[in-house]
């Protein structure tokens, strides 16, 4: 059974502690709504709780979907240390919440969201900007140009594969996920979520944290007509010739997750 993991993040809003839960199955963080409101307003937890109660009624009256997207998850209370069901939202929901709370602290987030929107519009008219943004992002993360080139080719190959699946009548994201898992499982022995856990990843991209040989085997699995079985043969041959395991727990993260009740630490 996949467990939710509790984590405290204390660096999002000027050092104010915000409780969050990592849902491994959904691959998403869920944040305490009251903690966020408290950080955005007066840092008074009781007043923030009352404000959220009022805001929920107001949003419902306005026909907002934000309240319906709220999940109640168990979180440890800051007061008595016991676990209680707590209103939470995912990252997208938190950004929408921030837009609903009048606060000077929310302005930097609103400006950031607006700039993202402008960037996406600009990229519609000039798609090269999107490619340049991706390349610069990877460079800033320390990836080599050769790795970036392979990664971009892999993205194009992935589109070719999904186009083939669509031609065969497969269109739903869950169906894509199941087929992708089969490819991974056939050559690595793990489905995608297990592979990510093996590398110590949560929301991060699995491909972005693969070694060169792992990327190559994944590409073979997606390109070849028989998928993961062909890649498995290539993996066996590689390991036999090099005496080196093809599947690695290494990742490209510049931080590590310490434990479920502590914040992320830098490596």
ABEGO torsion letter per residue (X at the ends): XBBBBBBBBAAABGGBBBBBBBBAAAGBBBBBAAAAAAAABAGBAAAAAAAAAAAAAAAAAAGBAAAAABBBBBBBBAAAGBBBBBBBBBAAAAAAAAAABBBAAAAAAAAAAAAAAAAAAAAAABAAAAAAAAAAAAAAAGBBAAAAAAAAAAAAAAAAAAAAAAAAGBABAAAAAAAAAAAAAAAAGBBAAAAAAAAGBBABBAAAABBAAAAAAAAAAAABAAEAAAAAAAAAAAAAAAGBBABBABBABABBBABAABBBBBX
